[in-house]
Amino acid sequence: MTQGGWMMGDGNTSEPAPNNAAQRGLWRLMLKLPAVRGRLQLISTRSASLEGLCEAYEDASVALERLRARSGASRDTLVEEYETICGEIENDVIKLCLDKRWGIPE
């Protein structure tokens, strides 16, 4: 049973419901950034900020795919804008993965 985005267990604990957009964004980022794939997997269980980035990446990637399909081969300024957004999110994720606070050996 869910309540306010949280899955309710047997009354003893409450765990956040999995965010499907964030999970799909994480998978996309793992495919796009294989050099930090392992770090992404480890950090994804500990970082709310990574979850937000993954969700934003999923949303931006889906929008970019739709825009590319709509504009075909022509260069569209909106397509370029979403490519930039996706690239910026990728850079933010890489920076987060390389942050020493996670204590993950390089």
N, C-alpha and C positions, 0 to 999 in steps of 0.2 A: 504494500500500500504506500502511495506517495502522498506527501503533504508538503506544500511549499517548496518543491524541488528536492525534498529529502526522502529517502526510502526509510520507512519505519520498520524496524525489526520486531523482536519479541518484547519490546518495551525497555530493554536494557541498553541498547545502543541505537544510534541513528547514524547512517552513513549517507553521504551525498549520492543522489541518483546519477548514474553515468550520463555525461553530456555527449550525445551522439555527434553533434557538430564538432566538438572539441576532439573526439576520438578520430573522426574522419580526417580532421585537420592534422592531427598527430601522424596518422598513416601517410598522408600526402607529404608531410615534411620529412618523414623517415625515408620515403622514396626519393625525394628531391635532394636530401642532404645525407648521403650515405656515410660520410666521414664522421658525423656526430650521431648516427643512428643509435648506438648503444647508450650514449649519454642521454639522448632524448628519452629512451625507454626508462632509464633510472630516474631522471629528474621529473618525468611526467607524473610519478606517484607522489612527489613531494612539493610541487610548485603550482600554486594557484595562478601565478603570473604566466607560466607556460601554458596552462589550460586556456587562459584568455587569448594568448597569442595563437594557439592552435585553432580555437574557434574563429578568430578573425581571419586566419589563413584559409580556413575552409570556406567561409563566406566570400572572401575576395577571389579565391580560386574558382568557385562556382560562377560568380558573376563574370569573371574573365572568360571562362569557357563559353558562357552564353553570348557575351559580346563578340568573341572571335567567330562563333558560328553565325551570328547575325551579320557581321561586317565582311565575312568571307576573306578574300585576299587583300582587300584594301586596308590601309593603315588608318585607324580611327584614333582620335585623341583620347577617347574614353578607354580604349583597349590599352593604349600606352600608359594611361594613368593607373589602371589596375595592374599592369605589369610592374610598374614602379612600386605600388603598394605591396604586392606579393614579394618583391625583392627586398623591400625594407623590413617586412616581417621576417623573412628568412635571415637577414642580417641580425635582427634583434634576437632571434632564436639561437643563432650561432654564438653571439655574445653571451647569452644566458648559459648555454651549454659549457662555455669555456671559463665561466666564472669559478674562481677557486673556492667559493663558500660551500660548494657541494661536496668537496673532499673526494672527488672522483679522480683517480690517477689518469694522466694523459697517455 
